[in-house]
Amino acid sequence: MKRIVIFASGSGSNAENLISFFRKNNNASVIQVLCNNPKAKVLDRAKNLKVSSLTFNRIAFYKTNDVLNILKASKPDLIVLAGFLWKFPENILNAFPNQVINVHPALLPKFGGKGMYGMHVHKAVVDNKETKTGITIHYVNEHYDEGGTIFQATCEVSSTDTAEDVAAKIHELEMEHFPKVVESLLHE
Protein backbone atom coordinates (compact mmCIF):
# COMPACT_ATOMS: atom_id res chain seq x y z
CA MET A 1 0.00 0.00 0.00
CA LYS A 2 1.46 3.34 -1.11
CA ARG A 3 1.45 6.12 1.49
CA ILE A 4 0.56 9.78 0.81
CA VAL A 5 1.15 12.72 3.16
CA ILE A 6 -0.61 15.99 2.33
CA PHE A 7 0.60 19.47 3.30
CA ALA A 8 -2.11 22.15 3.31
CA SER A 9 -2.62 25.67 4.67
CA GLY A 10 -6.25 26.51 3.98
CA SER A 11 -9.72 25.15 3.34
CA GLY A 12 -8.57 21.73 2.21
CA SER A 13 -10.92 20.99 -0.70
CA ASN A 14 -8.07 19.39 -2.66
CA ALA A 15 -6.98 17.43 0.41
CA GLU A 16 -10.53 16.16 0.95
CA ASN A 17 -10.80 15.21 -2.72
CA LEU A 18 -7.53 13.26 -2.54
CA ILE A 19 -8.51 11.49 0.69
CA SER A 20 -11.89 10.51 -0.77
CA PHE A 21 -10.37 9.38 -4.08
CA PHE A 22 -7.82 7.12 -2.41
CA ARG A 23 -10.42 5.67 -0.02
CA LYS A 24 -11.78 3.87 -3.11
CA ASN A 25 -8.30 2.69 -4.09
CA ASN A 26 -6.70 -0.49 -2.76
CA ASN A 27 -3.19 0.56 -3.76
CA ALA A 28 -2.72 3.86 -1.88
CA SER A 29 -4.09 5.97 0.93
CA VAL A 30 -3.65 9.39 2.49
CA ILE A 31 -2.16 8.63 5.89
CA GLN A 32 -1.62 12.13 7.25
CA VAL A 33 -2.33 15.84 6.77
CA LEU A 34 0.30 18.31 7.97
CA CYS A 35 -0.68 21.95 8.32
CA ASN A 36 1.06 25.23 9.17
CA ASN A 37 -2.19 27.01 10.11
CA PRO A 38 -3.92 25.86 13.31
CA LYS A 39 -7.16 27.60 12.19
CA ALA A 40 -7.26 26.02 8.72
CA LYS A 41 -10.46 24.28 7.69
CA VAL A 42 -8.40 21.39 6.30
CA LEU A 43 -7.91 20.21 9.89
CA ASP A 44 -11.68 19.83 10.33
CA ARG A 45 -11.93 18.00 7.01
CA ALA A 46 -9.15 15.59 8.01
CA LYS A 47 -10.79 14.95 11.39
CA ASN A 48 -14.18 14.31 9.77
CA LEU A 49 -12.53 11.87 7.35
CA LYS A 50 -10.61 10.20 10.21
CA VAL A 51 -7.17 11.05 8.84
CA SER A 52 -4.39 11.94 11.26
CA SER A 53 -3.45 15.62 11.19
CA LEU A 54 -0.71 17.65 12.83
CA THR A 55 0.09 21.34 12.89
CA PHE A 56 3.55 22.87 13.02
CA ASN A 57 5.12 26.31 13.19
CA ARG A 58 7.97 28.01 11.29
CA ILE A 59 10.58 26.89 13.83
CA ALA A 60 9.60 23.21 13.47
CA PHE A 61 9.60 23.53 9.67
CA TYR A 62 12.65 25.68 8.98
CA LYS A 63 14.93 25.72 12.03
CA THR A 64 14.73 22.13 13.32
CA ASN A 65 14.25 18.66 11.88
CA ASP A 66 10.89 18.21 13.65
CA VAL A 67 8.76 18.07 10.49
CA LEU A 68 11.41 16.05 8.67
CA ASN A 69 11.40 13.52 11.52
CA ILE A 70 7.59 13.27 11.38
CA LEU A 71 7.87 12.52 7.66
CA LYS A 72 10.63 9.96 8.16
CA ALA A 73 8.42 8.18 10.72
CA SER A 74 5.43 8.28 8.33
CA LYS A 75 7.46 6.88 5.40
CA PRO A 76 5.43 8.50 2.60
CA ASP A 77 5.83 7.35 -0.98
CA LEU A 78 4.61 10.78 -2.09
CA ILE A 79 4.29 14.17 -0.37
CA VAL A 80 1.50 16.24 -1.93
CA LEU A 81 1.17 19.98 -1.44
CA ALA A 82 -2.50 20.95 -1.73
CA GLY A 83 -2.81 24.66 -1.07
CA PHE A 84 0.33 24.78 1.05
CA LEU A 85 1.76 28.31 1.09
CA TRP A 86 5.27 28.03 2.54
CA LYS A 87 8.40 27.39 0.53
CA PHE A 88 9.58 23.84 1.16
CA PRO A 89 12.90 23.51 3.03
CA GLU A 90 15.88 21.80 1.43
CA ASN A 91 16.32 19.30 4.27
CA ILE A 92 12.94 17.71 3.42
CA LEU A 93 13.48 17.96 -0.35
CA ASN A 94 16.87 16.25 0.02
CA ALA A 95 15.39 13.46 2.17
CA PHE A 96 12.53 12.87 -0.31
CA PRO A 97 13.98 13.53 -3.79
CA ASN A 98 11.33 13.65 -6.55
CA GLN A 99 8.68 12.71 -3.99
CA VAL A 100 7.23 16.18 -3.33
CA ILE A 101 4.63 17.58 -5.75
CA ASN A 102 2.37 20.61 -5.86
CA VAL A 103 -0.67 21.79 -7.79
CA HIS A 104 -0.53 25.41 -8.95
CA PRO A 105 -3.66 27.27 -10.18
CA ALA A 106 -2.12 28.58 -13.41
CA LEU A 107 -0.12 27.42 -16.41
CA LEU A 108 3.42 27.76 -15.14
CA PRO A 109 5.77 29.47 -15.73
CA LYS A 110 3.08 32.18 -16.00
CA PHE A 111 1.71 33.53 -12.71
CA GLY A 112 4.02 31.60 -10.42
CA GLY A 113 6.40 32.61 -7.66
CA LYS A 114 6.23 34.08 -4.19
CA GLY A 115 2.81 35.52 -3.37
CA MET A 116 1.14 33.94 -6.39
CA TYR A 117 -1.53 31.70 -4.90
CA GLY A 118 -5.31 31.45 -4.87
CA MET A 119 -7.21 34.59 -5.83
CA HIS A 120 -3.95 36.50 -6.42
CA VAL A 121 -3.32 34.19 -9.39
CA HIS A 122 -6.89 34.37 -10.73
CA LYS A 123 -6.93 38.16 -10.47
CA ALA A 124 -3.62 38.37 -12.34
CA VAL A 125 -4.98 36.09 -15.09
CA VAL A 126 -8.05 38.34 -15.53
CA ASP A 127 -6.06 41.59 -15.25
CA ASN A 128 -3.62 40.31 -17.88
CA LYS A 129 -6.54 39.53 -20.24
CA GLU A 130 -5.45 35.92 -20.68
CA THR A 131 -7.64 33.81 -22.98
CA LYS A 132 -6.70 30.55 -21.30
CA THR A 133 -5.39 29.37 -17.98
CA GLY A 134 -5.28 26.09 -16.14
CA ILE A 135 -3.45 24.04 -13.57
CA THR A 136 0.11 22.83 -13.37
CA ILE A 137 1.09 19.82 -11.29
CA HIS A 138 4.84 19.96 -10.74
CA TYR A 139 7.70 18.66 -8.67
CA VAL A 140 8.73 20.91 -5.81
CA ASN A 141 12.26 22.26 -5.59
CA GLU A 142 13.89 24.95 -3.46
CA HIS A 143 12.22 27.77 -5.45
CA TYR A 144 8.53 28.70 -5.62
CA ASP A 145 6.81 27.04 -8.60
CA GLU A 146 10.02 26.22 -10.51
CA GLY A 147 10.15 22.41 -10.23
CA GLY A 148 9.69 20.24 -13.30
CA THR A 149 6.20 20.09 -14.82
CA ILE A 150 4.38 16.77 -14.51
CA PHE A 151 0.99 17.69 -15.99
CA GLN A 152 -1.02 20.67 -17.20
CA ALA A 153 -4.72 21.04 -18.00
CA THR A 154 -6.24 24.15 -19.55
CA CYS A 155 -9.52 26.02 -19.63
CA GLU A 156 -10.76 29.02 -21.57
CA VAL A 157 -11.01 32.47 -20.00
CA SER A 158 -13.66 34.73 -21.53
CA SER A 159 -13.43 38.51 -21.61
CA THR A 160 -16.33 38.69 -19.12
CA ASP A 161 -14.85 36.23 -16.58
CA THR A 162 -14.15 37.57 -13.12
CA ALA A 163 -11.40 36.22 -10.85
CA GLU A 164 -14.15 34.24 -9.09
CA ASP A 165 -15.25 32.70 -12.42
CA VAL A 166 -11.66 31.69 -13.14
CA ALA A 167 -11.33 30.25 -9.62
CA ALA A 168 -14.38 28.04 -10.21
CA LYS A 169 -12.95 26.74 -13.51
CA ILE A 170 -9.58 26.01 -11.89
CA HIS A 171 -11.28 24.24 -8.98
CA GLU A 172 -13.04 21.91 -11.45
CA LEU A 173 -9.72 21.10 -13.15
CA GLU A 174 -8.07 20.37 -9.79
CA MET A 175 -10.90 18.11 -8.65
CA GLU A 176 -10.84 16.17 -11.92
CA HIS A 177 -7.12 15.81 -12.58
CA PHE A 178 -5.13 16.07 -9.33
CA PRO A 179 -6.07 12.67 -7.85
CA LYS A 180 -5.51 10.88 -11.18
CA VAL A 181 -2.05 12.42 -11.61
CA VAL A 182 -1.11 11.52 -8.01
CA GLU A 183 -2.28 7.96 -8.66
CA SER A 184 -0.24 7.71 -11.87
CA LEU A 185 2.90 8.94 -10.08
CA LEU A 186 2.49 6.26 -7.42
CA HIS A 187 2.47 3.57 -10.11
CA GLU A 188 5.54 4.70 -12.07
C-alpha positions as a printed Julia matrix, in Angstrom:
188×3 Matrix{Float64}:
   0.0    0.0     0.0
   1.46   3.34   -1.11
   1.45   6.12    1.49
   0.56   9.78    0.81
   1.15  12.72    3.16
  -0.61  15.99    2.33
   0.6   19.47    3.3
  -2.11  22.15    3.31
  -2.62  25.67    4.67
  -6.25  26.51    3.98
  -9.72  25.15    3.34
  -8.57  21.73    2.21
 -10.92  20.99   -0.7
  -8.07  19.39   -2.66
  -6.98  17.43    0.41
 -10.53  16.16    0.95
 -10.8   15.21   -2.72
  -7.53  13.26   -2.54
  -8.51  11.49    0.69
 -11.89  10.51   -0.77
 -10.37   9.38   -4.08
  -7.82   7.12   -2.41
 -10.42   5.67   -0.02
 -11.78   3.87   -3.11
  -8.3    2.69   -4.09
  -6.7   -0.49   -2.76
  -3.19   0.56   -3.76
  -2.72   3.86   -1.88
  -4.09   5.97    0.93
  -3.65   9.39    2.49
  -2.16   8.63    5.89
  -1.62  12.13    7.25
  -2.33  15.84    6.77
   0.3   18.31    7.97
  -0.68  21.95    8.32
   1.06  25.23    9.17
  -2.19  27.01   10.11
  -3.92  25.86   13.31
  -7.16  27.6    12.19
  -7.26  26.02    8.72
 -10.46  24.28    7.69
  -8.4   21.39    6.3
  -7.91  20.21    9.89
 -11.68  19.83   10.33
 -11.93  18.0     7.01
  -9.15  15.59    8.01
 -10.79  14.95   11.39
 -14.18  14.31    9.77
 -12.53  11.87    7.35
 -10.61  10.2    10.21
  -7.17  11.05    8.84
  -4.39  11.94   11.26
  -3.45  15.62   11.19
  -0.71  17.65   12.83
   0.09  21.34   12.89
   3.55  22.87   13.02
   5.12  26.31   13.19
   7.97  28.01   11.29
  10.58  26.89   13.83
   9.6   23.21   13.47
   9.6   23.53    9.67
  12.65  25.68    8.98
  14.93  25.72   12.03
  14.73  22.13   13.32
  14.25  18.66   11.88
  10.89  18.21   13.65
   8.76  18.07   10.49
  11.41  16.05    8.67
  11.4   13.52   11.52
   7.59  13.27   11.38
   7.87  12.52    7.66
  10.63   9.96    8.16
   8.42   8.18   10.72
   5.43   8.28    8.33
   7.46   6.88    5.4
   5.43   8.5     2.6
   5.83   7.35   -0.98
   4.61  10.78   -2.09
   4.29  14.17   -0.37
   1.5   16.24   -1.93
   1.17  19.98   -1.44
  -2.5   20.95   -1.73
  -2.81  24.66   -1.07
   0.33  24.78    1.05
   1.76  28.31    1.09
   5.27  28.03    2.54
   8.4   27.39    0.53
   9.58  23.84    1.16
  12.9   23.51    3.03
  15.88  21.8     1.43
  16.32  19.3     4.27
  12.94  17.71    3.42
  13.48  17.96   -0.35
  16.87  16.25    0.02
  15.39  13.46    2.17
  12.53  12.87   -0.31
  13.98  13.53   -3.79
  11.33  13.65   -6.55
   8.68  12.71   -3.99
   7.23  16.18   -3.33
   4.63  17.58   -5.75
   2.37  20.61   -5.86
  -0.67  21.79   -7.79
  -0.53  25.41   -8.95
  -3.66  27.27  -10.18
  -2.12  28.58  -13.41
  -0.12  27.42  -16.41
   3.42  27.76  -15.14
   5.77  29.47  -15.73
   3.08  32.18  -16.0
   1.71  33.53  -12.71
   4.02  31.6   -10.42
   6.4   32.61   -7.66
   6.23  34.08   -4.19
   2.81  35.52   -3.37
   1.14  33.94   -6.39
  -1.53  31.7    -4.9
  -5.31  31.45   -4.87
  -7.21  34.59   -5.83
  -3.95  36.5    -6.42
  -3.32  34.19   -9.39
  -6.89  34.37  -10.73
  -6.93  38.16  -10.47
  -3.62  38.37  -12.34
  -4.98  36.09  -15.09
  -8.05  38.34  -15.53
  -6.06  41.59  -15.25
  -3.62  40.31  -17.88
  -6.54  39.53  -20.24
  -5.45  35.92  -20.68
  -7.64  33.81  -22.98
  -6.7   30.55  -21.3
  -5.39  29.37  -17.98
  -5.28  26.09  -16.14
  -3.45  24.04  -13.57
   0.11  22.83  -13.37
   1.09  19.82  -11.29
   4.84  19.96  -10.74
   7.7   18.66   -8.67
   8.73  20.91   -5.81
  12.26  22.26   -5.59
  13.89  24.95   -3.46
  12.22  27.77   -5.45
   8.53  28.7    -5.62
   6.81  27.04   -8.6
  10.02  26.22  -10.51
  10.15  22.41  -10.23
   9.69  20.24  -13.3
   6.2   20.09  -14.82
   4.38  16.77  -14.51
   0.99  17.69  -15.99
  -1.02  20.67  -17.2
  -4.72  21.04  -18.0
  -6.24  24.15  -19.55
  -9.52  26.02  -19.63
 -10.76  29.02  -21.57
 -11.01  32.47  -20.0
 -13.66  34.73  -21.53
 -13.43  38.51  -21.61
 -16.33  38.69  -19.12
 -14.85  36.23  -16.58
 -14.15  37.57  -13.12
 -11.4   36.22  -10.85
 -14.15  34.24   -9.09
 -15.25  32.7   -12.42
 -11.66  31.69  -13.14
 -11.33  30.25   -9.62
 -14.38  28.04  -10.21
 -12.95  26.74  -13.51
  -9.58  26.01  -11.89
 -11.28  24.24   -8.98
 -13.04  21.91  -11.45
  -9.72  21.1   -13.15
  -8.07  20.37   -9.79
 -10.9   18.11   -8.65
 -10.84  16.17  -11.92
  -7.12  15.81  -12.58
  -5.13  16.07   -9.33
  -6.07  12.67   -7.85
  -5.51  10.88  -11.18
  -2.05  12.42  -11.61
  -1.11  11.52   -8.01
  -2.28   7.96   -8.66
  -0.24   7.71  -11.87
   2.9    8.94  -10.08
   2.49   6.26   -7.42
   2.47   3.57  -10.11
   5.54   4.7   -12.07
